[in-house]
C-alpha cells in the first residue's frame, strides 16, 4: 500500500464494512448519539474528578 489510491480504496472498504446494513439515511441515528457522548466526554474532562465526587456525595 504505497500509493494514494490504494490507501483511499482500503479506507473506503473498511468504511463499507463498518457501516454494515445501515442505509445512508439511517447513519444519523447511529452517529449522532456517539457524537453527543464524545462531546460531553471532552467538555467534562477537566472537571471529571469534581463531577464524580459530587455524584458520590449525592448517592450517599
ZIBELSUL-V88188 format. One record per pair of residues at least 24 apart in sequence whose C-alpha atoms are under 10 Angstrom apart, sorted by the first residue. I is the first residue (numbers start at 1). J is the second residue. Records with the same first field share a line. If there is no record, write none. Layout:
I->J, J
This chain:
none
